[in-house]
Amino acid sequence: MNRPIFRLYGLVVVLFALLVGFTSRWTIFEASSLRENKLNRRGLLEQQRIARGPIVAADGTVLARSHRGSEGIYERSYPTGSLFANTVGYYFTNLGSTGIERFRSAYLNGQTDTGVQAILDQLQGHKPTGEKVVTTLDPKAQRVADEALAEHKGAVVAMEPRSGAVTVMASSPSYDPNSLRSAKAFEQLAHDTQREPLINRATQFGYAPGSTFKVVTATAAIDSGAFTPQSTVNGRDNVPISGVPLKNDNNESFGALSLEQGLAKSVNTVYAQVAERLGKATLARYMSRFGFDRKPQLDYPATEMSASGESEGEKIVPPTSERVDVGRMGIGQDKLAVTPLQMAEVASAVANHGTLMVPHLTSRIVNAEGQTTVRIAPRVQSKVMKGSTAAAVTSMMEAVVNEGTGVSAQIPGVQVAGKTGTAETQIGTAINNVWFIAFAPAQNPRVAIAVTLKGVPGQGASFAAPVARQVIERLLHD
């Protein structure tokens, strides 16, 4: 072979390699990013002709489905209206997608194959077939939560402690995703700064957790060996914390109280002193085990979830920072902003003998032939505490419900373990952000829950605990 022919041959090989490389890039390696590019109108047109798979609840209730319209174009509809709007989300080609619709979009569109098989399917004229997403959600309990929130700004998250399956994720106020076919309706919802219905309050932003955070402090105190449930701390009012006097609720003053008594009565000065003695490093270690300071591991879009922790603006401040008042952080004040999902995880970890499971909304993926192609198995997220610590904290949380601030959560025949929380939002008024976290039955937990309501005229015991009780009763009844 002479030299010119050899050079020509080499050039052809290089050009062929470049062709294969660029073709592979867009059809295999970067196919998903190309599909998701908002400037790629071809992808949007193709998706309109795909029979997107349904999203269903654990009992088979259809939460989202597609209907074939004129000219072979499919439209999405939501049979349960506003009930699951913030969790399931929406999918419209002119708006994009949110929630489960977004996180599981590849399965719902039948576009999980991006390799050689996808190329062969295209060459053979095979159209993608959407797969069904089966969730862990319980419609009956969700409806109870939605009605109990009663248009208050707030949220409810319930999960199974042993598996991490999220059974309830209610956010209020909500919206009807079916209305979003109208661009005007979407604009009205997006600019409703008073109600903010498009925000999933179960996973986004967050509020000060108030005294529910004392469960985290109690866990750190007992598990580290620094305290026992019977260790006593003076509960007098106006104890200096970080050099500034701290008040108890209603300015009550107590003598020496055990940690169990301090939790049942929700005495601020007791747990603020405990937090100071533990120190920032110890509390930071246990907060990390519970999942604070980073976004949850939920199968849900990361952009629609917030990290819980000490917050300054949109940034999370490490608990060890010099800007943190550890005493006030230990009682759920200072700069803490947490989501109901995070506090449900706190309750779940205690309920599950100290082991926190990864929360999940999807149970399995089913193809058009009815075969399960993906099954979501329970996974351990972290070992938060020893089993003996979990048992001790459970007993303390039982005392809260039996004789302390959480008596309104009592269920006849069922032992509930819980903790109330009230975060004052307007100094000198009775308007608060209120909380309740719990699990039941206490010795064989099937439900862990967190409830929060924003800006209500009262305390967690009066507003949040009754909501939790109703949802727990419904879930235990199933």
C-alpha positions as CSV (number, residue, x, y, z in Angstrom):
1,M,0.0,0.0,0.0
2,N,1.5,3.4,-1.0
3,R,1.7,6.3,1.3
4,P,-1.2,8.5,-0.1
5,I,-3.6,5.5,0.0
6,F,-2.5,4.8,3.6
7,R,-3.1,8.4,4.6
8,L,-6.6,8.4,3.0
9,Y,-7.4,5.1,4.8
10,G,-6.3,6.6,8.1
11,L,-8.5,9.7,7.5
12,V,-11.5,7.6,6.8
13,V,-10.9,5.6,10.0
14,V,-10.7,8.8,12.0
15,L,-13.8,10.3,10.5
16,F,-15.7,7.0,11.1
17,A,-14.5,7.0,14.7
18,L,-15.7,10.6,15.1
19,L,-19.1,9.7,13.6
20,V,-19.5,6.7,16.0
21,G,-18.4,8.9,18.9
22,F,-20.8,11.7,18.3
23,T,-23.6,9.4,17.5
24,S,-23.0,7.4,20.7
25,R,-22.8,10.6,22.7
26,W,-26.3,11.8,21.8
27,T,-28.0,8.4,21.5
28,I,-26.4,6.7,24.4
29,F,-24.2,8.6,26.9
30,E,-26.0,12.0,26.9
31,A,-29.4,10.9,25.6
32,S,-31.2,11.8,28.8
33,S,-29.8,15.3,29.0
34,L,-30.7,15.9,25.4
35,R,-34.3,14.7,26.0
36,E,-34.5,17.0,29.1
37,N,-33.1,20.1,27.3
38,K,-35.9,22.7,27.2
39,L,-34.7,23.9,23.8
40,N,-35.2,20.4,22.2
41,R,-38.7,20.7,20.9
42,R,-38.5,17.5,19.0
43,G,-38.2,15.6,22.3
44,L,-41.3,17.3,23.6
45,L,-43.3,16.4,20.5
46,E,-42.2,12.8,20.7
47,Q,-43.2,12.6,24.3
48,Q,-46.7,13.9,23.5
49,R,-47.2,10.8,21.4
50,I,-46.1,8.4,24.2
51,A,-48.7,6.7,26.3
52,R,-47.1,7.7,29.6
53,G,-47.5,5.1,32.3
54,P,-49.9,5.7,35.3
55,I,-49.0,6.5,38.9
56,V,-51.0,4.5,41.4
57,A,-51.4,4.4,45.2
58,A,-50.5,1.3,47.3
59,D,-54.2,0.2,47.0
60,G,-54.3,0.6,43.2
61,T,-56.1,4.0,43.2
62,V,-55.0,5.9,40.1
63,L,-53.2,9.1,40.9
64,A,-52.1,10.1,37.4
65,R,-53.0,8.7,33.9
66,S,-52.7,9.6,30.3
67,H,-55.6,9.9,27.7
68,R,-55.2,9.8,23.9
69,G,-56.6,12.9,22.3
70,S,-56.8,14.3,18.8
71,E,-54.0,13.5,16.4
72,G,-52.5,10.9,18.7
73,I,-51.5,13.4,21.3
74,Y,-51.7,12.2,25.0
75,E,-52.8,14.4,27.8
76,R,-52.2,13.8,31.5
77,S,-55.0,13.8,34.1
78,Y,-55.2,13.5,37.9
79,P,-58.3,11.7,39.1
80,T,-57.7,12.6,42.8
81,G,-57.4,16.3,42.1
82,S,-55.6,18.2,44.8
83,L,-55.3,15.3,47.2
84,F,-51.8,14.2,46.0
85,A,-50.9,17.2,44.0
86,N,-47.7,18.3,45.8
87,T,-46.4,14.7,46.0
88,V,-47.3,13.3,42.7
89,G,-46.6,16.6,41.0
90,Y,-47.6,17.4,37.4
91,Y,-46.5,16.7,33.9
92,F,-47.3,19.0,31.0
93,T,-45.1,19.5,28.0
94,N,-45.5,23.3,28.2
95,L,-44.7,23.5,31.9
96,G,-42.3,20.6,32.6
97,S,-42.8,18.3,35.5
98,T,-42.5,18.1,39.3
99,G,-42.7,15.5,42.1
100,I,-42.9,11.8,41.3
101,E,-43.9,12.7,37.7
102,R,-40.4,14.2,37.4
103,F,-38.3,11.8,39.4
104,R,-39.8,8.7,37.7
105,S,-40.2,10.3,34.3
106,A,-37.9,7.9,32.4
107,Y,-39.9,4.9,33.6
108,L,-43.2,6.6,33.0
109,N,-42.1,7.5,29.4
110,G,-40.7,4.1,28.8
111,Q,-37.3,5.6,28.0
112,T,-35.0,3.9,30.5
113,D,-33.1,2.1,27.8
114,T,-30.4,4.5,26.4
115,G,-28.0,1.9,25.0
116,V,-27.8,-0.3,22.0
117,Q,-31.2,-1.7,22.6
118,A,-32.8,1.7,22.4
119,I,-31.1,2.3,19.0
120,L,-32.3,-1.1,17.7
121,D,-35.9,-0.3,18.9
122,Q,-35.8,3.0,17.0
123,L,-34.5,1.4,13.8
124,Q,-37.2,-1.3,14.1
125,G,-39.9,1.4,14.6
126,H,-40.8,0.3,18.2
127,K,-42.4,3.1,20.2
128,P,-41.6,3.5,23.9
129,T,-44.2,2.1,26.3
130,G,-44.7,3.8,29.6
131,E,-44.4,1.8,32.8
132,K,-46.6,2.0,35.8
133,V,-45.2,3.5,39.0
134,V,-46.7,1.9,42.1
135,T,-46.3,4.2,45.2
136,T,-46.4,3.5,48.9
137,L,-49.1,6.1,49.5
138,D,-52.3,5.4,51.4
139,P,-55.3,7.4,49.9
140,K,-57.6,6.9,52.9
141,A,-55.0,8.2,55.4
142,Q,-53.9,11.0,53.0
143,R,-57.5,12.2,52.9
144,V,-57.7,12.2,56.7
145,A,-54.6,14.2,56.9
146,D,-55.8,16.6,54.2
147,E,-59.1,17.2,55.9
148,A,-57.5,17.5,59.4
149,L,-55.1,20.3,58.1
150,A,-58.3,22.1,57.1
151,E,-56.6,24.7,54.8
152,H,-54.1,25.7,57.5
153,K,-50.6,26.1,56.0
154,G,-48.9,22.9,57.1
155,A,-48.0,19.3,56.3
156,V,-48.2,15.7,57.4
157,V,-45.7,13.0,56.7
158,A,-46.2,9.4,57.9
159,M,-43.9,6.5,57.2
160,E,-43.4,2.8,58.2
161,P,-40.4,2.8,60.6
162,R,-39.2,-0.7,59.5
163,S,-39.2,-0.1,55.8
164,G,-39.0,3.6,55.3
165,A,-42.1,3.5,53.1
166,V,-43.9,6.9,53.1
167,T,-47.6,6.3,53.4
168,V,-48.8,9.9,53.8
169,M,-47.4,13.1,52.4
170,A,-49.9,15.9,52.6
171,S,-49.2,19.6,52.1
172,S,-51.7,22.4,52.6
173,P,-52.8,24.6,50.8
174,S,-52.8,22.4,47.7
175,Y,-54.0,22.9,44.1
176,D,-55.7,20.9,41.4
177,P,-53.1,19.8,38.8
178,N,-55.8,19.3,36.2
179,S,-56.2,23.1,36.1
180,L,-52.7,23.5,34.8
181,R,-53.8,22.8,31.2
182,S,-54.5,26.5,31.3
183,A,-51.4,28.7,31.3
184,K,-53.3,31.4,33.0
185,A,-54.2,29.1,35.9
186,F,-50.5,28.2,36.4
187,E,-49.5,31.8,36.4
188,Q,-52.1,32.5,39.1
189,L,-50.9,29.7,41.3
190,A,-47.2,30.6,40.7
191,H,-47.8,34.2,41.8
192,D,-50.0,33.4,44.8
193,T,-47.5,34.5,47.4
194,Q,-50.1,34.4,50.2
195,R,-51.1,30.7,49.9
196,E,-48.0,29.4,48.0
197,P,-49.9,26.2,46.9
198,L,-47.2,24.9,44.6
199,I,-44.8,24.4,47.5
200,N,-44.6,21.0,49.0
201,R,-44.4,21.9,52.7
202,A,-43.6,18.3,53.6
203,T,-40.2,18.6,51.9
204,Q,-39.4,22.2,51.3
205,F,-38.1,25.2,53.4
206,G,-39.2,24.3,56.9
207,Y,-39.8,25.9,60.2
208,A,-38.3,25.9,63.7
209,P,-39.2,22.5,65.2
210,G,-39.7,23.8,68.7
211,S,-39.6,21.2,71.4
212,T,-39.9,18.2,69.1
213,F,-36.1,18.7,68.6
214,K,-35.6,17.8,72.3
215,V,-36.0,14.1,71.1
216,V,-32.7,14.6,69.2
217,T,-31.1,16.2,72.3
218,A,-32.4,13.4,74.5
219,T,-31.0,10.8,72.1
220,A,-27.6,12.4,72.1
221,A,-27.6,12.8,75.9
222,I,-28.4,9.1,76.6
223,D,-26.6,7.4,73.7
224,S,-23.3,9.3,74.4
225,G,-23.4,8.1,78.0
226,A,-23.4,11.6,79.4
227,F,-26.9,11.3,80.9
228,T,-29.5,8.7,81.8
229,P,-33.3,9.2,81.7
230,Q,-33.1,9.5,85.5
231,S,-30.3,12.1,85.5
232,T,-31.6,15.4,87.1
233,V,-31.2,18.9,85.9
234,N,-32.5,22.1,87.6
235,G,-35.6,23.3,85.8
236,R,-35.9,26.8,87.2
237,D,-36.9,29.7,85.0
238,N,-34.6,32.3,83.6
239,V,-31.5,30.1,83.5
240,P,-28.6,31.9,81.6
241,I,-28.0,30.2,78.3
242,S,-25.1,31.6,76.3
243,G,-25.2,34.5,78.7
244,V,-28.9,35.3,78.0
245,P,-31.7,34.2,80.4
246,L,-34.0,31.5,78.9
247,K,-37.7,31.3,79.9
248,N,-39.8,28.3,80.3
249,D,-43.3,28.2,78.8
250,N,-45.7,30.4,80.9
251,N,-42.6,31.3,83.0
252,E,-43.0,28.1,85.0
253,S,-40.1,27.3,87.4
254,F,-39.2,23.9,88.6
255,G,-36.7,22.3,90.9
256,A,-34.6,19.3,90.0
257,L,-36.2,17.3,87.2
258,S,-35.2,14.0,85.5
259,L,-34.7,14.0,81.8
260,E,-37.9,12.0,81.4
261,Q,-39.8,14.5,83.5
262,G,-38.2,17.4,81.6
263,L,-39.3,15.9,78.3
264,A,-42.9,15.1,79.5
265,K,-43.3,18.7,80.8
266,S,-41.2,20.1,77.9
267,V,-39.1,22.2,80.2
268,N,-36.8,24.5,78.0
269,T,-34.2,25.2,80.7
270,V,-33.6,21.5,81.4
271,Y,-32.8,20.6,77.8
272,A,-30.9,23.8,77.0
273,Q,-28.5,23.0,79.9
274,V,-28.3,19.4,78.6
275,A,-27.3,20.7,75.2
276,E,-24.7,23.0,76.6
277,R,-23.1,20.2,78.6
278,L,-23.1,17.9,75.6
279,G,-21.5,20.5,73.4
280,K,-21.8,21.3,69.7
281,A,-19.6,18.4,68.5
282,T,-21.8,15.8,70.1
283,L,-25.0,17.2,69.0
284,A,-23.6,17.7,65.5
285,R,-22.7,14.0,65.4
286,Y,-26.2,12.8,66.3
287,M,-27.9,15.4,64.0
288,S,-25.9,14.0,61.1
289,R,-26.9,10.4,62.0
290,F,-30.6,11.5,61.9
291,G,-30.1,13.1,58.5
292,F,-29.8,16.8,59.3
293,D,-27.6,19.2,57.4
294,R,-28.2,17.6,54.0
295,K,-31.1,16.8,51.7
296,P,-33.1,13.7,52.4
297,Q,-32.4,10.5,50.4
298,L,-36.1,10.3,49.3
299,D,-36.8,9.2,45.7
300,Y,-38.0,12.7,44.8
301,P,-36.5,15.6,42.9
302,A,-33.6,17.1,44.9
303,T,-34.6,20.6,43.7
304,E,-37.9,20.1,45.5
305,M,-36.4,19.2,48.9
306,S,-34.6,21.3,51.5
307,A,-31.9,20.3,54.0
308,S,-32.9,20.7,57.6
309,G,-30.6,22.3,60.2
310,E,-29.2,25.6,61.4
311,S,-30.1,27.9,58.6
312,E,-29.0,31.4,57.6
313,G,-30.9,32.4,54.5
314,E,-30.7,29.5,52.1
315,K,-27.4,28.2,53.6
316,I,-27.0,25.5,56.2
317,V,-24.7,26.5,59.1
318,P,-22.7,23.6,60.7
319,P,-23.9,22.9,64.2
320,T,-20.3,23.4,65.3
321,S,-20.2,27.0,64.0
322,E,-19.4,29.8,66.4
323,R,-22.6,31.5,65.3
324,V,-24.7,28.6,66.8
325,D,-26.3,29.0,70.3
326,V,-26.1,25.3,71.2
327,G,-28.4,25.6,74.2
328,R,-31.2,27.1,72.2
329,M,-30.5,24.8,69.2
330,G,-31.0,21.9,71.7
331,I,-34.6,23.0,72.4
332,G,-35.4,23.5,68.7
333,Q,-34.8,27.3,68.6
334,D,-31.8,29.4,67.5
335,K,-31.6,29.2,63.7
336,L,-33.2,25.8,63.2
337,A,-35.4,25.2,60.1
338,V,-36.6,21.7,59.5
339,T,-39.0,19.9,57.3
340,P,-41.8,17.5,58.4
341,L,-40.0,14.7,56.4
342,Q,-36.9,15.2,58.5
343,M,-38.9,15.1,61.8
344,A,-40.7,12.0,60.6
345,E,-37.3,10.4,60.2
346,V,-36.4,11.4,63.7
347,A,-39.5,9.6,65.1
348,S,-38.9,6.7,62.7
349,A,-35.3,6.1,63.9
350,V,-36.4,5.9,67.5
351,A,-39.3,3.7,66.6
352,N,-37.1,1.3,64.6
353,H,-34.8,0.5,67.6
354,G,-32.3,3.2,66.6
355,T,-32.0,2.4,62.9
356,L,-33.1,4.9,60.3
357,M,-34.3,3.5,57.0
358,V,-34.1,5.4,53.7
359,P,-37.5,6.9,53.0
360,H,-39.1,6.0,49.7
361,L,-42.3,6.9,47.8
362,T,-42.1,4.2,45.1
363,S,-42.9,0.6,45.9
364,R,-42.2,-0.9,42.4
365,I,-42.2,-0.3,38.6
366,V,-44.5,-2.5,36.5
367,N,-44.2,-2.9,32.7
368,A,-47.1,-3.0,30.2
369,E,-47.2,-6.8,30.5
370,G,-47.8,-6.6,34.2
371,Q,-44.3,-7.7,35.1
372,T,-42.4,-6.0,38.0
373,T,-39.2,-4.6,36.5
374,V,-38.0,-2.7,39.6
375,R,-38.8,-3.3,43.2
376,I,-37.7,-0.8,45.9
377,A,-36.3,-2.8,48.8
378,P,-35.8,-1.3,52.3
379,R,-32.4,0.1,52.9
380,V,-30.6,1.3,56.0
381,Q,-29.6,4.9,56.0
382,S,-27.8,5.0,59.3
383,K,-27.5,3.5,62.8
384,V,-28.5,6.5,64.8
385,M,-28.4,5.1,68.3
386,K,-28.1,1.9,70.3
387,G,-31.2,-0.2,70.8
388,S,-31.1,0.5,74.5
389,T,-31.1,4.2,73.9
390,A,-34.1,3.9,71.6
391,A,-36.0,2.0,74.2
392,A,-35.2,4.6,76.8
393,V,-36.3,7.5,74.5
394,T,-39.4,5.6,73.6
395,S,-40.3,5.3,77.3
396,M,-39.7,9.1,77.7
397,M,-41.9,9.8,74.7
398,E,-44.6,7.6,76.1
399,A,-44.6,9.7,79.3
400,V,-45.2,12.8,77.1
401,V,-48.4,11.3,75.8
402,N,-49.5,9.6,79.0
403,E,-49.1,12.4,81.4
404,G,-47.3,15.3,79.7
405,T,-48.0,17.9,77.0
406,G,-49.1,15.2,74.4
407,V,-52.2,13.8,76.2
408,S,-54.4,15.0,73.2
409,A,-52.7,12.3,71.1
410,Q,-53.9,9.4,73.2
411,I,-55.7,6.6,71.4
412,P,-57.7,4.1,73.5
413,G,-56.0,0.7,73.4
414,V,-52.9,2.0,71.6
415,Q,-49.8,3.3,73.3
416,V,-48.6,6.3,71.4
417,A,-45.0,7.7,72.0
418,G,-44.8,11.4,71.0
419,K,-43.5,14.9,71.5
420,T,-45.1,18.3,71.1
421,G,-43.5,21.4,69.8
422,T,-44.4,25.1,69.7
423,A,-42.3,27.7,68.0
424,E,-43.4,31.3,68.8
425,T,-43.5,33.4,65.6
426,Q,-44.7,36.7,66.9
427,I,-43.3,37.9,70.2
428,G,-46.0,38.8,72.6
429,T,-48.8,37.0,70.7
430,A,-50.3,33.5,70.7
431,I,-49.6,32.9,67.0
432,N,-47.2,30.0,66.7
433,N,-45.8,27.3,64.3
434,V,-46.8,24.1,66.0
435,W,-45.5,20.5,65.7
436,F,-46.1,16.9,66.9
437,I,-44.0,13.9,66.1
438,A,-45.0,10.4,67.2
439,F,-45.0,6.7,66.5
440,A,-47.4,3.8,67.4
441,P,-47.9,1.3,68.8
442,A,-45.0,2.3,70.9
443,Q,-43.6,-1.2,71.5
444,N,-44.3,-2.5,68.0
445,P,-44.4,0.6,65.8
446,R,-46.1,0.5,62.4
447,V,-46.5,4.3,62.0
448,A,-44.1,7.2,62.5
449,I,-45.4,10.7,61.9
450,A,-44.7,14.4,61.9
451,V,-47.3,17.1,61.7
452,T,-46.7,20.9,61.5
453,L,-49.1,23.8,61.1
454,K,-48.0,27.4,60.5
455,G,-49.3,30.5,62.2
456,V,-52.1,29.0,64.5
457,P,-53.4,30.6,67.7
458,G,-52.3,27.9,70.1
459,Q,-49.8,25.1,70.8
460,G,-48.8,21.8,69.3
461,A,-50.8,19.9,71.9
462,S,-54.0,21.7,70.7
463,F,-53.5,21.7,66.9
464,A,-50.8,19.3,65.7
465,A,-51.3,16.4,68.1
466,P,-55.0,15.8,67.2
467,V,-54.1,15.7,63.5
468,A,-51.4,13.1,64.2
469,R,-53.9,11.1,66.3
470,Q,-56.4,11.0,63.5
471,V,-53.9,9.9,60.8
472,I,-52.4,7.2,63.1
473,E,-55.8,5.8,63.8
474,R,-56.6,5.6,60.1
475,L,-53.2,3.9,59.3
476,L,-53.5,1.4,62.1
477,H,-57.0,0.6,61.0
478,D,-55.8,-0.5,57.5
